[in-house]
Amino acid sequence: MPGCASLLKRALLVGLLLVSTLAQADIAFRQAKVQLGDEGYLLSARFACSLPPTLEDALQQGMTLGFVLDFELIRHRKLWFDSTVVTLQRNYKLSYSALTRQYRLSYGGLYRGYPRLDAALGALCTPSGWLVLEKGGLRELGDLQGRIRLQLDSQQLPQTFQIRTLTSSDWNLGSDWQSFSFSPEAAP
């Protein structure tokens, strides 16, 4: 029976590797900052992103995956409710073209092609230079708190796959809301 024990160990190891691979498929917040630029305040953020095999296969089969980046700027008030100063969304679309063998990432009217999925995910998960607030009038607001999240947008999926988002964790991909502090006086 020594062969059975060895076989069982191998099966257990493969199972653990599979589970750890599936557990790593997610979007995790790393950092965000808002800095003063020429036009106003610009957001840069960094997320760690990976797709589960199910979504990679869906891309390879021609499905476009939509992602949404949400941003809020909140003013804290001591004697009253907090107020939301800015609420913005940026919608991304990630697709694969079998003809050109490239991944395509687009938002707004802009798009760019990438030879590998990890490069396209890298661009998706490191948004930078997003104008979130124009100059002027911000210093009077005092310290602010930014909130950000990135997630797979199930509303952009075909209806048959929207149902899968209710039953499969592979289709519920995204970070939770993450807060970071922002002080207009400290912005360069």
C-alpha positions in Angstrom: 0.0 0.0 0.0 2.9 2.5 -0.1 1.9 3.4 -3.6 -1.6 4.4 -2.4 -0.2 6.7 0.2 2.0 8.4 -2.3 -0.9 8.7 -4.7 -3.1 10.2 -2.0 -0.4 12.7 -1.1 -0.1 13.8 -4.7 -3.8 14.2 -5.0 -3.9 16.2 -1.8 -1.1 18.5 -3.1 -2.8 19.1 -6.4 -6.1 19.9 -4.6 -4.3 22.4 -2.3 -2.6 24.0 -5.3 -6.0 24.3 -7.1 -7.7 25.8 -4.1 -4.8 28.3 -3.5 -5.0 29.3 -7.2 -8.7 29.9 -7.0 -8.4 31.7 -3.7 -5.9 34.1 -5.2 -8.2 35.2 -8.1 -9.5 38.5 -6.9 -9.0 42.2 -6.8 -7.2 43.6 -3.7 -6.6 47.2 -2.9 -3.0 48.2 -2.5 -2.8 52.0 -2.4 -4.4 55.3 -3.7 -3.5 58.9 -3.7 -4.8 62.2 -5.0 -2.3 64.8 -6.1 -2.6 68.3 -7.4 -1.9 68.5 -11.1 -2.1 71.3 -13.8 -5.9 70.8 -14.3 -6.8 69.8 -10.8 -6.6 66.9 -8.4 -5.6 63.6 -10.1 -6.2 60.1 -8.7 -3.7 57.3 -8.9 -4.4 53.9 -7.5 -3.0 50.4 -7.4 -4.9 47.1 -7.1 -3.5 43.5 -7.2 -5.7 41.7 -9.8 -6.0 38.2 -11.1 -8.8 36.4 -12.9 -10.1 32.9 -12.1 -9.8 30.4 -14.9 -13.5 30.6 -15.6 -13.2 34.3 -16.5 -10.0 33.7 -18.5 -11.8 31.1 -20.5 -14.8 33.5 -21.0 -12.4 36.1 -22.4 -10.8 33.6 -24.7 -14.2 32.6 -26.1 -15.0 36.2 -27.0 -16.8 37.5 -24.0 -16.2 41.1 -23.0 -15.7 41.7 -19.3 -16.8 45.0 -17.8 -15.2 46.5 -14.8 -16.1 49.6 -12.8 -13.8 51.8 -10.8 -15.8 53.8 -8.2 -14.4 56.9 -6.4 -15.9 59.1 -3.7 -14.5 62.1 -1.8 -16.1 62.6 1.6 -15.9 65.6 3.9 -16.1 64.8 7.6 -18.1 67.2 9.7 -17.9 67.2 13.5 -21.4 68.3 14.4 -23.3 67.1 11.3 -23.5 64.2 8.9 -20.6 63.6 6.5 -21.1 65.0 3.0 -20.0 63.5 -0.2 -18.1 66.1 -2.3 -17.4 63.9 -5.4 -18.8 60.6 -6.7 -17.3 59.3 -9.9 -17.3 56.1 -11.9 -15.0 54.9 -14.7 -16.1 51.9 -16.8 -13.6 49.6 -18.4 -14.1 46.8 -20.9 -11.6 44.0 -21.3 -11.8 41.7 -24.3 -9.7 39.3 -26.4 -9.3 39.3 -30.1 -8.5 35.9 -31.5 -7.6 37.5 -34.9 -4.9 39.8 -33.5 -4.2 37.6 -30.5 -4.3 40.7 -28.3 -6.2 41.7 -25.2 -8.0 45.1 -25.5 -8.7 47.4 -22.6 -11.0 50.4 -23.2 -12.6 53.1 -21.2 -14.5 56.1 -22.6 -13.4 56.5 -26.2 -9.8 55.3 -25.5 -8.5 51.8 -26.0 -5.2 50.0 -26.0 -4.0 46.5 -27.0 -1.8 44.2 -24.9 -0.1 41.0 -26.0 -0.7 39.3 -22.7 -3.5 39.1 -20.1 -1.2 40.1 -17.2 -0.2 43.3 -19.1 -3.9 44.2 -19.7 -4.8 43.5 -16.1 -1.8 45.6 -15.0 -3.1 48.6 -16.9 -6.6 48.0 -15.6 -5.5 47.7 -12.0 -3.2 50.7 -11.9 -5.3 53.7 -13.0 -3.4 57.0 -12.9 -3.9 60.6 -13.8 -7.7 60.5 -13.4 -9.0 64.0 -12.9 -11.4 63.7 -10.0 -11.7 67.3 -9.0 -10.9 70.6 -10.6 -8.9 73.3 -8.9 -10.4 75.9 -6.6 -12.5 75.9 -3.5 -11.2 72.7 -2.0 -8.9 74.2 0.7 -11.9 75.4 2.6 -13.3 71.9 2.9 -10.4 70.8 5.2 -9.4 67.2 5.5 -11.2 64.8 3.2 -11.4 61.0 2.9 -11.2 59.2 -0.4 -13.0 55.9 -1.0 -12.3 53.6 -3.9 -13.2 50.2 -5.2 -12.7 48.2 -8.4 -15.0 45.3 -9.4 -16.3 43.2 -12.2 -19.5 44.9 -13.3 -22.1 42.1 -13.6 -24.5 44.6 -15.2 -22.3 44.6 -18.3 -22.5 40.8 -18.7 -25.0 39.0 -20.9 -28.1 38.1 -18.9 -27.4 34.4 -18.7 -24.1 35.2 -17.0 -25.7 37.7 -14.7 -27.5 34.8 -13.1 -24.2 33.0 -12.5 -22.9 36.0 -10.5 -25.5 35.0 -7.9 -24.3 31.4 -7.6 -20.6 31.3 -8.4 -17.8 33.1 -6.6 -15.8 33.2 -9.9 -18.2 35.8 -11.2 -18.2 38.0 -8.0 -14.8 39.6 -8.4 -13.9 42.9 -6.8 -12.4 44.8 -3.9 -14.4 46.2 -1.0 -14.6 50.0 -0.5 -11.2 51.2 0.8 -10.6 54.5 2.4 -7.6 56.7 2.3 -7.0 60.2 3.8 -6.5 63.3 1.6 -5.7 66.8 2.7 -5.8 69.5 0.1 -3.2 71.5 2.1 -0.7 68.6 1.9 -1.2 68.1 -1.8 1.9 69.4 -3.7 
